[in-house]
């Protein structure tokens, strides 16, 4: 009985962490920031320049990424430098993009087949 409770609690915690991760990456700006930080650690000013967004916007998104454990903030004198907490996040994002690319290709193929069928039916009438 105790093992089932622990397993259930652990499963709930993992599901909660999974949902937090997905909500963190559900924003295009945060994806840009993560890919930028994959290249090298940066401070807010550098990130602001790189993604061409206002500093408050970048800071707000960095806070979300930091709160979800995706980035680490380290004070460097008066500046705060951000870096990825785990580079496997980029591998996961790249894998997800590969799945999305395949889905787009599949849909494109379906549309081509549909258009071809429609064209063939139109020419036979």
N, C-alpha and C positions, 0 to 999 in steps of 0.2 A: 504493500500500500504506500509506504513512504517513497519507494523508488518511482512509482507511478506519479506521485505528486511532484517529485524533483524533475522527472522527465517532462511532465506537463508544464511546470514552471519554466524550465529551460527552453522548451519549444516556444512558449509565449514570449520569452525574452528575445529569442532569435528572430521570431516573426516581427517583434517591435523594432529591433535593430535593422532588419531588412527593410521595413517600411520607412524608417528614418533615412536610410541610405537612399532609397528610391526617391523620396521627397527631396532630398538634397540635390540629386542629379536631374530632377525634373524641370530645371530651369536652364534655358540656353546660355544665359550669362554665366551661371555657375559652371557649366560645361566648358565654356571658353576659359574661365579662370583655372580650372583643373588642368586643361591641356597646356595652358601657359606655364603653370607651375611644374608641369612634367618636364619642361625644357630646363628650368633652373629656378631656384628660390628667388623671390622678388618681394619688394615692399609695395605698399599701396600706390605710391606715386608711379612706380614702374608699371604696375598692372593697369592703372588708370590710363596711362599713355598707350599701352599695348592694346587694350580693348576699346579705347576711345569712348569711355563712359565717365560720368562725373564721379569724383572721389567718394561722396556719400553712398552712391549706388554700389560701388565696388566694395566699400567697407561693410555695407549691410550684407552683401552676398558672402563675403569672407567670414563674417560672424556665423552665418548659417553653416558654412562648410566646417568651420572650427568647432561649433557646437555639436556637429554630427561626427566629429573625429576624422574628417577627411583631410584637413590641413592642420599644420602645427604652426603656431606663431611664436617667434623667438625675438626678444628685444635685442637690437643691435644699436646701442647708444640711445639716441632719441627716436630712431626708426624701429619699426617692427617688420621683420622679414617673415614671409610665409613660404612654406614648402609642403609638398605632399606628405601625408602621414604614412602612406603605403603606396608604392608605385604600381602595385597590382591593380589598383583602382583604374588606371589607364588601360591595363590589359583587359579588364572587365568591360570598360566602355568601348574599346576597340572590338571586342567580341560581339557586344550588343549592336554596334554599327554594322558589323558583317552580317548579322541576322537581318537587320533592317534593309541592307542593300539587297540581300537575297529576296526578301519579301517584295521590294520595289521591282526587282527584275521579274519576279513571278507575275505581279500585277500588270506590268508592262506587256509581258508575253500574252496574258489573257486579253488585254485590250487589242493587241495586234491581231489575235485570232478572231476576236469579235468583229473588228473592222473588216478583216478579210472575208469573213462569213457574210457580213452585211453587204459588202461590195459584190461578192459572187451572187448573192440572192437578187440584188438590184439589176445586175447585168443579164440574169436569166429570165427576167420578166418582160 
